[in-house]
Amino acid sequence: MRIWGGTALLAAALAVGGCSVEEPEPVPAPPLPTSTVALPQAFDPELAPALATLTLVPADATTLTVTDFDQVRLQLGEPLLTSASPPAARAAFWRRAEARAPLLSTGRLRPVDARLLRDYGFTQDDVAWEAGFSGPSGQGWVARLRDGLDLTGVRRAVGDGVGPLAGAELDEETRLVSVGAAPDAASSWAQDDELGDLVAGAAAGATYVERACVPPETALGADAATAGAAATTEAELDDLETWSVSFGGSLATVRLGPSRDDVFDRLRVAEALPSTGPALARGFTQGVADPVGGRIGFVMADPAVAARLTLQRRLPFAACAP
């Protein structure tokens, strides 16, 4: 058994790739309960964005993306960047962020930044984090504005329906701007006990959650359908109902739920694909699996590519069982 941990990362990754490496003795891990994270029942700004967002996502939503712009600014050395920063510094930040960070959103307000700054005194650079969700009821989004921002201009911009703010609601107490958010926690994702462990963990620049497996033609690539079908059949994958990917500074963590005996098989699916399949290795490398925790860890070869592959759902490890 390969274990989850920094000291075993290289050995486990090489073993998955088929190299002759002696594996360390397994370290027993305690069984995990169904959920170890207490789910919020009201929005709490002190929680990590992905966990705090659960109270805002409608119960029937099927996908969620969260981008923590404060964390991205910190990782890129611009923790104090706001709309008051010099224009050249703001432009340079976004160039670096789009090239180097695992952005699941490039900022909903950015297309109207110039007007917002000129007429209302704020921009996307005043957004602490942003979430988007979709499902049978449609699409929606939530953005939390940074502490200290004067909300007078935001209130006027929402009232004027500027760009994506058309139809939005502003909650000045929580500093949230939203479209289509759940009216209360009782009708949100906060009622799904399985989601707590999928979004908890270390600080993440972005988090993706989906409540369904990915069809093989999407996860494996249409051009790799035949080889992909064979790979998933031979792998004997278990059903997958909910999963997540969280992006740290250089590591990505896939969470499939506790006690997953198929994590090694899911990790190996991409290896059986021809070169026409999704180039997972361009974004995710050195995979290591943890069946007890139901996790797969990767080093991100290119965080921006890893984020794009996730948004496109070109992820062999999330493929539906045959």
Protein Blocks (a to p, Z undefined) as FASTA:
>chain_A
ZZedfklmmmmmmmmnopacddddddddddddfblcdcdfbdcfkbcfklmmmmmmcfkb
cbdcdddfklmmmmnopakgcfkbcfklmmmmmmmmmmmpccfbebjklmmmmmmmmmno
pafklpfbdcddddfkopcddddddehiafklmmmmmmnopajlgopacdfknopacehi
afbfklcfklmmklmmmmgccddfbdcdddbdcdfklmnopklmmmmmmmmmmnopacdf
bdcddddfkbccddebehifklmmmmmmmmmpcfklccfklmpghiacdfknopacdddf
blmlmmmmmmnopafklpccZZ
